[in-house]
Amino acid sequence: IAGITQAPTSQILAAGRRMTLRCTQDMRHNAMYWYRQDLGLGLRLIHYSNTAGTTGKGEVPDGYSVSRANTDDFPLTLASAVPSQTSVYFCASSDSGDTQYFGPGTRLTVL
Amino acid sequence: EDQVTQSPEALRLQEGESSSLNCSYTVSGLRGLFWYRQDPGKGPEFLFTLYSAGEEKEKERLKATLTKKESFLHITAPKPEDSATYLCAVQAWTNAGKSTFGDGTTLTVKP
């Protein structure tokens, strides 16, 4: 069982480019989340999905979009990347809505 | 607005030197308080969930406790492999499924 996989592991991106971070889980969890973690700080929620077909905004949603076409996949898209979106991005999932299981992260640098 | 404050930011211990990490929180109706461990370059890993004041959970050298205003993560006779960043998060009943994270405490245990 892989749990949660994220791709790519790391990426350097030119400002203004479009980028999609991929997240896939094999635990059949209903809820999925995207967080960003900046150096020395905790996790901030970007977007979430309580079940396939629904999404919601978190604490820092501006500049990001998500979709949840099925239970397993929850991609995060940066429509036009800016340097302030340089961060480590974590995807997580939860069955009951409390304990969350995290992926290994994507390290994104926007130049 | 839910808030989580962790202290200290960093803690350096000698192997075997017991100590505690603090997580102070403000939340309108606590659904759950969570502790996670995060190793460098990896995603957070779930440790404990506490639901009500007075509750305690233990795992190896770690014990988590909860009051109405704060939680402590007690580390007894730590070993170098306990070195990591420890994150605290809360969920409110009004925001079920969405966690608010603190900035973490980075623990270093020297042999």
Interface residues (C-beta under 8 A of the other chain):
Chain A: I4 A31 Y33 Y35 G40 L41 G42 L43 R44 L45 Y48 N50 G58 F90 A92 S94 G97 D98 T99 Q100 Y101 F102 G103 P104 G105
Chain B: V4 Q6 R31 G32 F34 Y36 G41 K42 G43 P44 E45 F46 T49 L87 A89 Q91 A96 G97 K98 S99 T100 F101 G102 D103 G104
